[in-house]
């Protein structure tokens, strides 16, 4: 019913193609997650130490 109500133009599949690429190694994905978390922790830790520097380093 909805398909009949919408004026859709026919799609010419000759204008589209599918490209299949080899994916990255699973090791890189497994290593990227902890390194990303370590980077986020470093940024947050640096901000906290920067805000508390006057109280920590007297």
Predicted model as a PDB file, atoms N, CA, C, CB and O in Angstrom, pLDDT in the B-factor column:
MODEL        1                                                                  
ATOM      1  N   UNK A   1       0.829  -1.195   0.000  1.00 64.00           N  
ATOM      2  CA  UNK A   1       0.000   0.000   0.000  1.00 64.00           C  
ATOM      3  C   UNK A   1       0.878   1.266   0.000  1.00 64.00           C  
ATOM      4  CB  UNK A   1      -0.946  -0.005   1.223  1.00 64.00           C  
ATOM      5  O   UNK A   1       0.629   2.205  -0.756  1.00 64.00           O  
ATOM      6  N   UNK A   2       1.904   1.271   0.857  1.00 65.00           N  
ATOM      7  CA  UNK A   2       2.787   2.447   0.913  1.00 65.00           C  
ATOM      8  C   UNK A   2       3.590   2.562  -0.372  1.00 65.00           C  
ATOM      9  CB  UNK A   2       3.739   2.365   2.131  1.00 65.00           C  
ATOM     10  O   UNK A   2       3.802   3.660  -0.885  1.00 65.00           O  
ATOM     11  N   UNK A   3       4.038   1.417  -0.891  1.00 62.00           N  
ATOM     12  CA  UNK A   3       4.809   1.430  -2.133  1.00 62.00           C  
ATOM     13  C   UNK A   3       4.008   1.973  -3.307  1.00 62.00           C  
ATOM     14  CB  UNK A   3       5.295   0.038  -2.455  1.00 62.00           C  
ATOM     15  O   UNK A   3       4.570   2.622  -4.189  1.00 62.00           O  
ATOM     16  N   UNK A   4       2.736   1.723  -3.329  1.00 68.00           N  
ATOM     17  CA  UNK A   4       1.901   2.231  -4.413  1.00 68.00           C  
ATOM     18  C   UNK A   4       1.659   3.727  -4.265  1.00 68.00           C  
ATOM     19  CB  UNK A   4       0.567   1.486  -4.453  1.00 68.00           C  
ATOM     20  O   UNK A   4       1.439   4.411  -5.265  1.00 68.00           O  
ATOM     21  N   UNK A   5       1.695   4.252  -3.045  1.00 72.00           N  
ATOM     22  CA  UNK A   5       1.436   5.668  -2.813  1.00 72.00           C  
ATOM     23  C   UNK A   5       2.651   6.545  -3.132  1.00 72.00           C  
ATOM     24  CB  UNK A   5       1.013   5.882  -1.374  1.00 72.00           C  
ATOM     25  O   UNK A   5       2.495   7.716  -3.478  1.00 72.00           O  
ATOM     26  N   UNK A   6       3.849   5.989  -3.018  1.00 70.00           N  
ATOM     27  CA  UNK A   6       5.061   6.776  -3.269  1.00 70.00           C  
ATOM     28  C   UNK A   6       5.469   6.657  -4.733  1.00 70.00           C  
ATOM     29  CB  UNK A   6       6.217   6.313  -2.350  1.00 70.00           C  
ATOM     30  O   UNK A   6       5.562   5.551  -5.265  1.00 70.00           O  
ATOM     31  N   UNK A   7       5.713   7.785  -5.380  1.00 67.00           N  
ATOM     32  CA  UNK A   7       6.136   7.733  -6.789  1.00 67.00           C  
ATOM     33  C   UNK A   7       7.639   7.469  -6.880  1.00 67.00           C  
ATOM     34  CB  UNK A   7       5.778   9.057  -7.519  1.00 67.00           C  
ATOM     35  O   UNK A   7       8.424   8.408  -7.012  1.00 67.00           O  
ATOM     36  N   UNK A   8       8.039   6.216  -6.813  1.00 66.00           N  
ATOM     37  CA  UNK A   8       9.457   5.862  -6.869  1.00 66.00           C  
ATOM     38  C   UNK A   8       9.873   5.601  -8.310  1.00 66.00           C  
ATOM     39  CB  UNK A   8       9.750   4.625  -5.993  1.00 66.00           C  
ATOM     40  O   UNK A   8       9.152   4.973  -9.085  1.00 66.00           O  
ATOM     41  N   UNK A   9      11.045   6.095  -8.639  1.00 69.00           N  
ATOM     42  CA  UNK A   9      11.591   5.886  -9.975  1.00 69.00           C  
ATOM     43  C   UNK A   9      12.331   4.548  -9.963  1.00 69.00           C  
ATOM     44  CB  UNK A   9      12.543   7.070 -10.405  1.00 69.00           C  
ATOM     45  O   UNK A   9      12.961   4.196  -8.966  1.00 69.00           O  
ATOM     46  N   UNK A  10      12.258   3.822 -11.041  1.00 73.00           N  
ATOM     47  CA  UNK A  10      12.988   2.554 -11.130  1.00 73.00           C  
ATOM     48  C   UNK A  10      14.492   2.786 -11.020  1.00 73.00           C  
ATOM     49  CB  UNK A  10      12.659   1.834 -12.450  1.00 73.00           C  
ATOM     50  O   UNK A  10      15.008   3.774 -11.542  1.00 73.00           O  
ATOM     51  N   UNK A  11      15.182   1.897 -10.357  1.00 74.00           N  
ATOM     52  CA  UNK A  11      16.617   2.027 -10.147  1.00 74.00           C  
ATOM     53  C   UNK A  11      17.348   1.236 -11.223  1.00 74.00           C  
ATOM     54  CB  UNK A  11      17.023   1.540  -8.729  1.00 74.00           C  
ATOM     55  O   UNK A  11      17.076   0.053 -11.430  1.00 74.00           O  
ATOM     56  N   UNK A  12      18.280   1.901 -11.907  1.00 77.00           N  
ATOM     57  CA  UNK A  12      19.090   1.239 -12.923  1.00 77.00           C  
ATOM     58  C   UNK A  12      20.342   0.683 -12.245  1.00 77.00           C  
ATOM     59  CB  UNK A  12      19.465   2.225 -14.087  1.00 77.00           C  
ATOM     60  O   UNK A  12      21.230   1.448 -11.869  1.00 77.00           O  
ATOM     61  N   UNK A  13      20.421  -0.618 -12.087  1.00 76.00           N  
ATOM     62  CA  UNK A  13      21.541  -1.234 -11.378  1.00 76.00           C  
ATOM     63  C   UNK A  13      22.846  -1.200 -12.164  1.00 76.00           C  
ATOM     64  CB  UNK A  13      21.203  -2.654 -11.040  1.00 76.00           C  
ATOM     65  O   UNK A  13      23.890  -1.568 -11.627  1.00 76.00           O  
ATOM     66  N   UNK A  14      22.813  -0.772 -13.414  1.00 83.00           N  
ATOM     67  CA  UNK A  14      24.048  -0.659 -14.202  1.00 83.00           C  
ATOM     68  C   UNK A  14      24.917   0.508 -13.727  1.00 83.00           C  
ATOM     69  CB  UNK A  14      23.712  -0.485 -15.689  1.00 83.00           C  
ATOM     70  O   UNK A  14      26.102   0.560 -14.057  1.00 83.00           O  
ATOM     71  N   UNK A  15      24.353   1.441 -12.961  1.00 84.00           N  
ATOM     72  CA  UNK A  15      25.111   2.580 -12.466  1.00 84.00           C  
ATOM     73  C   UNK A  15      25.797   2.293 -11.130  1.00 84.00           C  
ATOM     74  CB  UNK A  15      24.201   3.776 -12.326  1.00 84.00           C  
ATOM     75  O   UNK A  15      26.537   3.141 -10.631  1.00 84.00           O  
ATOM     76  N   UNK A  16      25.573   1.148 -10.556  1.00 83.00           N  
ATOM     77  CA  UNK A  16      26.105   0.819  -9.230  1.00 83.00           C  
ATOM     78  C   UNK A  16      26.975  -0.422  -9.321  1.00 83.00           C  
ATOM     79  CB  UNK A  16      24.961   0.603  -8.210  1.00 83.00           C  
ATOM     80  O   UNK A  16      26.767  -1.287 -10.171  1.00 83.00           O  
ATOM     81  N   UNK A  17      27.944  -0.490  -8.436  1.00 86.00           N  
ATOM     82  CA  UNK A  17      28.792  -1.669  -8.373  1.00 86.00           C  
ATOM     83  C   UNK A  17      29.170  -1.940  -6.920  1.00 86.00           C  
ATOM     84  CB  UNK A  17      30.059  -1.489  -9.250  1.00 86.00           C  
ATOM     85  O   UNK A  17      29.071  -1.059  -6.065  1.00 86.00           O  
ATOM     86  N   UNK A  18      29.596  -3.144  -6.660  1.00 86.00           N  
ATOM     87  CA  UNK A  18      30.026  -3.545  -5.323  1.00 86.00           C  
ATOM     88  C   UNK A  18      31.524  -3.784  -5.367  1.00 86.00           C  
ATOM     89  CB  UNK A  18      29.264  -4.820  -4.830  1.00 86.00           C  
ATOM     90  O   UNK A  18      32.028  -4.480  -6.249  1.00 86.00           O  
ATOM     91  N   UNK A  19      32.222  -3.210  -4.419  1.00 88.00           N  
ATOM     92  CA  UNK A  19      33.666  -3.391  -4.333  1.00 88.00           C  
ATOM     93  C   UNK A  19      33.978  -4.174  -3.059  1.00 88.00           C  
ATOM     94  CB  UNK A  19      34.413  -2.013  -4.348  1.00 88.00           C  
ATOM     95  O   UNK A  19      33.578  -3.780  -1.964  1.00 88.00           O  
ATOM     96  N   UNK A  20      34.683  -5.268  -3.211  1.00 86.00           N  
ATOM     97  CA  UNK A  20      35.044  -6.103  -2.073  1.00 86.00           C  
ATOM     98  C   UNK A  20      36.520  -5.885  -1.790  1.00 86.00           C  
ATOM     99  CB  UNK A  20      34.733  -7.614  -2.345  1.00 86.00           C  
ATOM    100  O   UNK A  20      37.367  -6.061  -2.666  1.00 86.00           O  
ATOM    101  N   UNK A  21      36.820  -5.497  -0.548  1.00 83.00           N  
ATOM    102  CA  UNK A  21      38.203  -5.250  -0.163  1.00 83.00           C  
ATOM    103  C   UNK A  21      38.607  -6.200   0.951  1.00 83.00           C  
ATOM    104  CB  UNK A  21      38.396  -3.790   0.276  1.00 83.00           C  
ATOM    105  O   UNK A  21      37.779  -6.645   1.746  1.00 83.00           O  
ATOM    106  N   UNK A  22      39.885  -6.495   0.988  1.00 82.00           N  
ATOM    107  CA  UNK A  22      40.405  -7.337   2.048  1.00 82.00           C  
ATOM    108  C   UNK A  22      40.401  -6.535   3.340  1.00 82.00           C  
ATOM    109  CB  UNK A  22      41.832  -7.854   1.711  1.00 82.00           C  
ATOM    110  O   UNK A  22      40.843  -5.386   3.360  1.00 82.00           O  
ATOM    111  N   UNK A  23      39.908  -7.130   4.412  1.00 81.00           N  
ATOM    112  CA  UNK A  23      39.819  -6.401   5.667  1.00 81.00           C  
ATOM    113  C   UNK A  23      41.167  -6.446   6.383  1.00 81.00           C  
ATOM    114  CB  UNK A  23      38.702  -6.985   6.563  1.00 81.00           C  
ATOM    115  O   UNK A  23      42.061  -7.207   6.015  1.00 81.00           O  
ATOM    116  N   UNK A  24      41.288  -5.613   7.413  1.00 77.00           N  
ATOM    117  CA  UNK A  24      42.527  -5.569   8.175  1.00 77.00           C  
ATOM    118  C   UNK A  24      42.656  -6.804   9.053  1.00 77.00           C  
ATOM    119  CB  UNK A  24      42.591  -4.299   9.028  1.00 77.00           C  
ATOM    120  O   UNK A  24      41.675  -7.499   9.320  1.00 77.00           O  
ATOM    121  N   UNK A  25      43.865  -7.063   9.490  1.00 84.00           N  
ATOM    122  CA  UNK A  25      44.111  -8.222  10.333  1.00 84.00           C  
ATOM    123  C   UNK A  25      43.405  -8.051  11.681  1.00 84.00           C  
ATOM    124  CB  UNK A  25      45.626  -8.434  10.536  1.00 84.00           C  
ATOM    125  O   UNK A  25      43.275  -6.936  12.187  1.00 84.00           O  
ATOM    126  N   UNK A  26      42.958  -9.152  12.246  1.00 87.00           N  
ATOM    127  CA  UNK A  26      42.248  -9.127  13.519  1.00 87.00           C  
ATOM    128  C   UNK A  26      43.148  -8.623  14.646  1.00 87.00           C  
ATOM    129  CB  UNK A  26      41.717 -10.520  13.855  1.00 87.00           C  
ATOM    130  O   UNK A  26      42.658  -8.042  15.615  1.00 87.00           O  
ATOM    131  N   UNK A  27      44.461  -8.841  14.528  1.00 89.00           N  
ATOM    132  CA  UNK A  27      45.400  -8.411  15.570  1.00 89.00           C  
ATOM    133  C   UNK A  27      45.367  -6.901  15.728  1.00 89.00           C  
ATOM    134  CB  UNK A  27      46.827  -8.876  15.241  1.00 89.00           C  
ATOM    135  O   UNK A  27      45.425  -6.402  16.852  1.00 89.00           O  
ATOM    136  N   UNK A  28      45.277  -6.169  14.638  1.00 87.00           N  
ATOM    137  CA  UNK A  28      45.259  -4.710  14.722  1.00 87.00           C  
ATOM    138  C   UNK A  28      44.024  -4.219  15.459  1.00 87.00           C  
ATOM    139  CB  UNK A  28      45.314  -4.093  13.327  1.00 87.00           C  
ATOM    140  O   UNK A  28      44.104  -3.263  16.230  1.00 87.00           O  
ATOM    141  N   UNK A  29      42.900  -4.852  15.234  1.00 86.00           N  
ATOM    142  CA  UNK A  29      41.679  -4.468  15.938  1.00 86.00           C  
ATOM    143  C   UNK A  29      41.794  -4.766  17.425  1.00 86.00           C  
ATOM    144  CB  UNK A  29      40.468  -5.193  15.348  1.00 86.00           C  
ATOM    145  O   UNK A  29      41.385  -3.959  18.259  1.00 86.00           O  
ATOM    146  N   UNK A  30      42.350  -5.926  17.756  1.00 91.00           N  
ATOM    147  CA  UNK A  30      42.508  -6.298  19.161  1.00 91.00           C  
ATOM    148  C   UNK A  30      43.488  -5.365  19.859  1.00 91.00           C  
ATOM    149  CB  UNK A  30      42.982  -7.751  19.285  1.00 91.00           C  
ATOM    150  O   UNK A  30      43.270  -5.018  21.020  1.00 91.00           O  
ATOM    151  N   UNK A  31      44.545  -4.954  19.199  1.00 92.00           N  
ATOM    152  CA  UNK A  31      45.515  -4.035  19.797  1.00 92.00           C  
ATOM    153  C   UNK A  31      44.992  -2.604  19.867  1.00 92.00           C  
ATOM    154  CB  UNK A  31      46.812  -4.066  19.010  1.00 92.00           C  
ATOM    155  O   UNK A  31      45.368  -1.853  20.766  1.00 92.00           O  
ATOM    156  N   UNK A  32      44.136  -2.223  18.937  1.00 93.00           N  
ATOM    157  CA  UNK A  32      43.660  -0.840  18.880  1.00 93.00           C  
ATOM    158  C   UNK A  32      42.764  -0.491  20.057  1.00 93.00           C  
ATOM    159  CB  UNK A  32      42.915  -0.599  17.586  1.00 93.00           C  
ATOM    160  O   UNK A  32      42.787   0.647  20.527  1.00 93.00           O  
ATOM    161  N   UNK A  33      41.979  -1.435  20.540  1.00 93.00           N  
ATOM    162  CA  UNK A  33      41.031  -1.132  21.617  1.00 93.00           C  
ATOM    163  C   UNK A  33      41.745  -0.748  22.913  1.00 93.00           C  
ATOM    164  CB  UNK A  33      40.118  -2.331  21.866  1.00 93.00           C  
ATOM    165  O   UNK A  33      41.421   0.297  23.477  1.00 93.00           O  
ATOM    166  N   UNK A  34      42.708  -1.544  23.420  1.00 95.00           N  
ATOM    167  CA  UNK A  34      43.395  -1.111  24.645  1.00 95.00           C  
ATOM    168  C   UNK A  34      44.226   0.152  24.453  1.00 95.00           C  
ATOM    169  CB  UNK A  34      44.286  -2.217  25.149  1.00 95.00           C  
ATOM    170  O   UNK A  34      44.335   0.968  25.368  1.00 95.00           O  
ATOM    171  N   UNK A  35      44.809   0.316  23.276  1.00 97.00           N  
ATOM    172  CA  UNK A  35      45.592   1.530  23.040  1.00 97.00           C  
ATOM    173  C   UNK A  35      44.706   2.767  23.010  1.00 97.00           C  
ATOM    174  CB  UNK A  35      46.368   1.415  21.731  1.00 97.00           C  
ATOM    175  O   UNK A  35      45.113   3.832  23.474  1.00 97.00           O  
ATOM    176  N   UNK A  36      43.510   2.637  22.473  1.00 97.00           N  
ATOM    177  CA  UNK A  36      42.560   3.741  22.470  1.00 97.00           C  
ATOM    178  C   UNK A  36      42.149   4.089  23.897  1.00 97.00           C  
ATOM    179  CB  UNK A  36      41.324   3.389  21.625  1.00 97.00           C  
ATOM    180  O   UNK A  36      42.096   5.264  24.263  1.00 97.00           O  
ATOM    181  N   UNK A  37      41.857   3.061  24.708  1.00 97.00           N  
ATOM    182  CA  UNK A  37      41.497   3.309  26.103  1.00 97.00           C  
ATOM    183  C   UNK A  37      42.659   3.919  26.883  1.00 97.00           C  
ATOM    184  CB  UNK A  37      41.049   2.011  26.770  1.00 97.00           C  
ATOM    185  O   UNK A  37      42.448   4.788  27.729  1.00 97.00           O  
ATOM    186  N   UNK A  38      43.879   3.471  26.605  1.00 98.00           N  
ATOM    187  CA  UNK A  38      45.052   4.040  27.259  1.00 98.00           C  
ATOM    188  C   UNK A  38      45.245   5.509  26.880  1.00 98.00           C  
ATOM    189  CB  UNK A  38      46.300   3.235  26.896  1.00 98.00           C  
ATOM    190  O   UNK A  38      45.616   6.326  27.723  1.00 98.00           O  
ATOM    191  N   UNK A  39      44.997   5.839  25.632  1.00 97.00           N  
ATOM    192  CA  UNK A  39      45.090   7.229  25.194  1.00 97.00           C  
ATOM    193  C   UNK A  39      44.053   8.118  25.858  1.00 97.00           C  
ATOM    194  CB  UNK A  39      44.940   7.309  23.698  1.00 97.00           C  
ATOM    195  O   UNK A  39      44.362   9.235  26.273  1.00 97.00           O  
ATOM    196  N   UNK A  40      42.823   7.627  25.961  1.00 98.00           N  
ATOM    197  CA  UNK A  40      41.763   8.400  26.634  1.00 98.00           C  
ATOM    198  C   UNK A  40      42.102   8.602  28.100  1.00 98.00           C  
ATOM    199  CB  UNK A  40      40.396   7.692  26.500  1.00 98.00           C  
ATOM    200  O   UNK A  40      41.910   9.691  28.641  1.00 98.00           O  
ATOM    201  N   UNK A  41      42.616   7.536  28.759  1.00 98.00           N  
ATOM    202  CA  UNK A  41      43.011   7.657  30.165  1.00 98.00           C  
ATOM    203  C   UNK A  41      44.147   8.654  30.327  1.00 98.00           C  
ATOM    204  CB  UNK A  41      43.426   6.294  30.727  1.00 98.00           C  
ATOM    205  O   UNK A  41      44.178   9.399  31.307  1.00 98.00           O  
ATOM    206  N   UNK A  42      45.074   8.680  29.391  1.00 97.00           N  
ATOM    207  CA  UNK A  42      46.179   9.639  29.443  1.00 97.00           C  
ATOM    208  C   UNK A  42      45.705  11.076  29.301  1.00 97.00           C  
ATOM    209  CB  UNK A  42      47.184   9.331  28.360  1.00 97.00           C  
ATOM    210  O   UNK A  42      46.201  11.963  29.995  1.00 97.00           O  
ATOM    211  N   UNK A  43      44.767  11.309  28.424  1.00 97.00           N  
ATOM    212  CA  UNK A  43      44.224  12.658  28.242  1.00 97.00           C  
ATOM    213  C   UNK A  43      43.487  13.113  29.497  1.00 97.00           C  
ATOM    214  CB  UNK A  43      43.279  12.702  27.026  1.00 97.00           C  
ATOM    215  O   UNK A  43      43.687  14.230  29.973  1.00 97.00           O  
ATOM    216  N   UNK A  44      42.635  12.241  30.026  1.00 97.00           N  
ATOM    217  CA  UNK A  44      41.881  12.602  31.238  1.00 97.00           C  
ATOM    218  C   UNK A  44      42.835  12.788  32.417  1.00 97.00           C  
ATOM    219  CB  UNK A  44      40.821  11.514  31.571  1.00 97.00           C  
ATOM    220  O   UNK A  44      42.682  13.727  33.198  1.00 97.00           O  
ATOM    221  N   UNK A  45      43.819  11.897  32.547  1.00 95.00           N  
ATOM    222  CA  UNK A  45      44.804  12.019  33.621  1.00 95.00           C  
ATOM    223  C   UNK A  45      45.604  13.306  33.515  1.00 95.00           C  
ATOM    224  CB  UNK A  45      45.744  10.831  33.608  1.00 95.00           C  
ATOM    225  O   UNK A  45      45.884  13.950  34.527  1.00 95.00           O  
ATOM    226  N   UNK A  46      45.968  13.679  32.317  1.00 94.00           N  
ATOM    227  CA  UNK A  46      46.704  14.924  32.125  1.00 94.00           C  
ATOM    228  C   UNK A  46      45.872  16.139  32.501  1.00 94.00           C  
ATOM    229  CB  UNK A  46      47.163  15.042  30.689  1.00 94.00           C  
ATOM    230  O   UNK A  46      46.386  17.086  33.096  1.00 94.00           O  
ATOM    231  N   UNK A  47      44.600  16.118  32.160  1.00 94.00           N  
ATOM    232  CA  UNK A  47      43.726  17.232  32.543  1.00 94.00           C  
ATOM    233  C   UNK A  47      43.559  17.318  34.055  1.00 94.00           C  
ATOM    234  CB  UNK A  47      42.358  17.086  31.877  1.00 94.00           C  
ATOM    235  O   UNK A  47      43.586  18.407  34.628  1.00 94.00           O  
ATOM    236  N   UNK A  48      43.387  16.170  34.698  1.00 93.00           N  
ATOM    237  CA  UNK A  48      43.211  16.160  36.154  1.00 93.00           C  
ATOM    238  C   UNK A  48      44.480  16.636  36.848  1.00 93.00           C  
ATOM    239  CB  UNK A  48      42.834  14.750  36.648  1.00 93.00           C  
ATOM    240  O   UNK A  48      44.411  17.451  37.768  1.00 93.00           O  
ATOM    241  N   UNK A  49      45.641  16.138  36.418  1.00 91.00           N  
ATOM    242  CA  UNK A  49      46.902  16.576  37.029  1.00 91.00           C  
ATOM    243  C   UNK A  49      47.132  18.057  36.773  1.00 91.00           C  
ATOM    244  CB  UNK A  49      48.087  15.754  36.485  1.00 91.00           C  
ATOM    245  O   UNK A  49      47.656  18.760  37.638  1.00 91.00           O  
ATOM    246  N   UNK A  50      46.750  18.538  35.602  1.00 90.00           N  
ATOM    247  CA  UNK A  50      46.898  19.961  35.306  1.00 90.00           C  
ATOM    248  C   UNK A  50      46.025  20.831  36.215  1.00 90.00           C  
ATOM    249  CB  UNK A  50      46.550  20.228  33.846  1.00 90.00           C  
ATOM    250  O   UNK A  50      46.441  21.907  36.645  1.00 90.00           O  
ATOM    251  N   UNK A  51      44.826  20.357  36.497  1.00 91.00           N  
ATOM    252  CA  UNK A  51      43.935  21.129  37.386  1.00 91.00           C  
ATOM    253  C   UNK A  51      44.378  21.054  38.844  1.00 91.00           C  
ATOM    254  CB  UNK A  51      42.495  20.623  37.263  1.00 91.00           C  
ATOM    255  O   UNK A  51      44.182  22.007  39.598  1.00 91.00           O  
ATOM    256  N   UNK A  52      44.972  19.937  39.246  1.00 90.00           N  
ATOM    257  CA  UNK A  52      45.370  19.760  40.633  1.00 90.00           C  
ATOM    258  C   UNK A  52      46.862  20.017  40.871  1.00 90.00           C  
ATOM    259  CB  UNK A  52      45.022  18.371  41.079  1.00 90.00           C  
ATOM    260  O   UNK A  52      47.366  19.717  41.953  1.00 90.00           O  
ATOM    261  N   UNK A  53      47.572  20.562  39.888  1.00 88.00           N  
ATOM    262  CA  UNK A  53      49.025  20.708  39.974  1.00 88.00           C  
ATOM    263  C   UNK A  53      49.449  21.582  41.152  1.00 88.00           C  
ATOM    264  CB  UNK A  53      49.565  21.294  38.683  1.00 88.00           C  
ATOM    265  O   UNK A  53      50.465  21.298  41.785  1.00 88.00           O  
ATOM    266  N   UNK A  54      48.711  22.617  41.453  1.00 86.00           N  
ATOM    267  CA  UNK A  54      49.090  23.519  42.545  1.00 86.00           C  
ATOM    268  C   UNK A  54      48.997  22.814  43.896  1.00 86.00           C  
ATOM    269  CB  UNK A  54      48.197  24.769  42.542  1.00 86.00           C  
ATOM    270  O   UNK A  54      49.763  23.130  44.805  1.00 86.00           O  
ATOM    271  N   UNK A  55      48.078  21.870  44.041  1.00 86.00           N  
ATOM    272  CA  UNK A  55      47.914  21.167  45.298  1.00 86.00           C  
ATOM    273  C   UNK A  55      48.863  19.967  45.413  1.00 86.00           C  
ATOM    274  CB  UNK A  55      46.477  20.710  45.445  1.00 86.00           C  
ATOM    275  O   UNK A  55      49.259  19.585  46.514  1.00 86.00           O  
ATOM    276  N   UNK A  56      49.219  19.382  44.274  1.00 79.00           N  
ATOM    277  CA  UNK A  56      50.076  18.197  44.290  1.00 79.00           C  
ATOM    278  C   UNK A  56      51.543  18.592  44.376  1.00 79.00           C  
ATOM    279  CB  UNK A  56      49.834  17.339  43.041  1.00 79.00           C  
ATOM    280  O   UNK A  56      52.268  18.096  45.238  1.00 79.00           O  
ATOM    281  N   UNK A  57      51.985  19.476  43.494  1.00 76.00           N  
ATOM    282  CA  UNK A  57      53.394  19.875  43.404  1.00 76.00           C  
ATOM    283  C   UNK A  57      53.594  21.221  44.073  1.00 76.00           C  
ATOM    284  CB  UNK A  57      53.860  19.934  41.934  1.00 76.00           C  
ATOM    285  O   UNK A  57      53.501  22.266  43.428  1.00 76.00           O  
ATOM    286  N   UNK A  58      53.865  21.193  45.347  1.00 70.00           N  
ATOM    287  CA  UNK A  58      54.050  22.471  46.089  1.00 70.00           C  
ATOM    288  C   UNK A  58      55.506  22.824  46.127  1.00 70.00           C  
ATOM    289  CB  UNK A  58      53.491  22.382  47.536  1.00 70.00           C  
ATOM    290  O   UNK A  58      55.877  23.851  46.696  1.00 70.00           O  
TER     291      UNK A  58                                                      
ENDMDL                                                                          
END                                                                             
